[in-house]
Amino acid sequence: MKTLRSIVALVGGFALMGFSYLLFVVIAATLLDPQAASFRTVSGLLFSPAGALGGYATASLAITRPFAHAAVLAACMLGMAVSYTFKPPAELPWNPVLVAATAPLFMLAFGWLRTRQLSKR
């Protein structure tokens, strides 16, 4: 049962991160020109709050070792971002590096925050 709950925690955190990122990008697209370089920079930075939500949700859903679950999610995100650095978009080649540098840190920070909240109960 714990294994299933761990899988649910990771998939749930990743799904929340993906959905919130999509929502953030749609909001940013209404405020900025989607063809501008500034929009692509902002869309890269939007992985940070989305990652924070994903890390927090993963730590919340995990039964045991919530921070370890958030760390696994951050490692998956880091691997995904690093894989994009080998074939970056032509317009902004540093954008995957921006995502790799910020999103996993936010996942870890908010996973740690949730772990601290759970330990005080």
C-alpha positions as CSV (number, residue, x, y, z in Angstrom):
1,M,0.0,0.0,0.0
2,K,2.9,2.4,0.8
3,T,4.3,1.8,-2.7
4,L,1.1,2.7,-4.3
5,R,0.8,5.8,-2.2
6,S,4.3,6.8,-3.2
7,I,3.5,6.4,-6.8
8,V,0.3,8.4,-6.3
9,A,2.3,11.1,-4.5
10,L,4.8,11.4,-7.3
11,V,2.3,11.3,-10.2
12,G,-0.1,13.7,-8.3
13,G,2.7,16.2,-7.7
14,F,3.9,16.0,-11.3
15,A,0.3,16.3,-12.6
16,L,-0.4,19.3,-10.4
17,M,2.9,20.9,-11.5
18,G,2.0,20.3,-15.2
19,F,-1.5,21.6,-14.9
20,S,-0.5,24.7,-12.9
21,Y,2.3,25.4,-15.4
22,L,-0.3,25.2,-18.2
23,L,-2.6,27.6,-16.3
24,F,0.2,30.0,-15.6
25,V,1.3,30.1,-19.3
26,V,-2.3,30.7,-20.4
27,I,-2.5,33.6,-18.1
28,A,0.9,34.9,-19.2
29,A,-0.1,34.6,-22.8
30,T,-3.1,36.9,-22.3
31,L,-0.8,39.5,-20.7
32,L,2.2,39.2,-23.0
33,D,2.8,38.7,-26.7
34,P,3.4,35.0,-27.1
35,Q,5.8,35.6,-29.9
36,A,8.1,37.8,-27.9
37,A,11.3,36.6,-26.2
38,S,10.1,38.0,-23.0
39,F,7.1,35.6,-23.0
40,R,9.5,32.7,-23.5
41,T,11.6,33.9,-20.6
42,V,8.5,34.3,-18.4
43,S,7.3,30.9,-19.4
44,G,10.6,29.4,-18.3
45,L,10.4,31.1,-15.0
46,L,6.8,29.9,-14.5
47,F,8.2,26.4,-13.9
48,S,9.3,27.7,-10.5
49,P,5.9,28.4,-8.9
50,A,4.5,25.3,-10.7
51,G,7.4,23.3,-9.3
52,A,6.7,24.7,-5.8
53,L,3.1,23.5,-6.0
54,G,4.2,20.1,-7.3
55,G,6.8,19.6,-4.5
56,Y,4.4,20.7,-1.8
57,A,1.7,18.4,-3.2
58,T,4.1,15.5,-3.4
59,A,5.2,15.9,0.1
60,S,1.6,16.2,1.3
61,L,0.5,13.0,-0.5
62,A,3.4,10.9,0.7
63,I,2.8,8.7,3.8
64,T,6.4,8.4,4.8
65,R,9.5,10.4,4.0
66,P,7.7,13.4,2.4
67,F,10.9,15.3,1.6
68,A,12.4,12.2,-0.1
69,H,9.4,12.1,-2.4
70,A,9.8,15.8,-3.2
71,A,13.5,15.2,-3.9
72,V,12.6,12.4,-6.3
73,L,10.2,14.7,-8.1
74,A,12.9,17.4,-8.3
75,A,15.4,14.9,-9.7
76,C,12.9,13.9,-12.4
77,M,12.4,17.6,-13.2
78,L,16.1,18.2,-13.3
79,G,16.6,15.2,-15.6
80,M,13.9,16.5,-17.9
81,A,15.3,20.0,-18.0
82,V,18.9,18.7,-18.5
83,S,17.7,16.6,-21.5
84,Y,16.3,19.7,-23.1
85,T,19.7,21.5,-22.8
86,F,21.2,19.1,-25.3
87,K,18.7,20.3,-27.9
88,P,17.6,23.7,-26.8
89,P,15.2,25.9,-28.7
90,A,17.0,28.1,-31.3
91,E,15.6,31.4,-30.0
92,L,16.5,31.0,-26.3
93,P,19.2,28.4,-25.8
94,W,19.6,29.3,-22.1
95,N,15.9,28.7,-21.3
96,P,16.2,25.0,-20.4
97,V,19.2,25.9,-18.1
98,L,17.0,28.5,-16.4
99,V,14.3,25.8,-15.8
100,A,17.0,23.3,-14.6
101,A,18.4,25.9,-12.2
102,T,15.2,27.1,-10.6
103,A,12.3,24.6,-10.7
104,P,14.0,21.8,-8.8
105,L,15.1,24.2,-6.1
106,F,11.6,25.4,-5.6
107,M,10.3,21.8,-5.5
108,L,12.9,21.0,-2.8
109,A,12.1,24.2,-0.8
110,F,8.4,23.7,-0.7
111,G,8.8,19.9,-0.1
112,W,10.9,20.8,2.9
113,L,8.4,23.4,4.0
114,R,5.6,20.8,3.9
115,T,7.8,18.3,5.7
116,R,8.4,20.8,8.5
117,Q,4.7,21.5,8.7
118,L,3.9,17.7,9.0
119,S,6.6,17.2,11.6
120,K,5.1,19.8,13.9
121,R,1.8,17.9,14.2
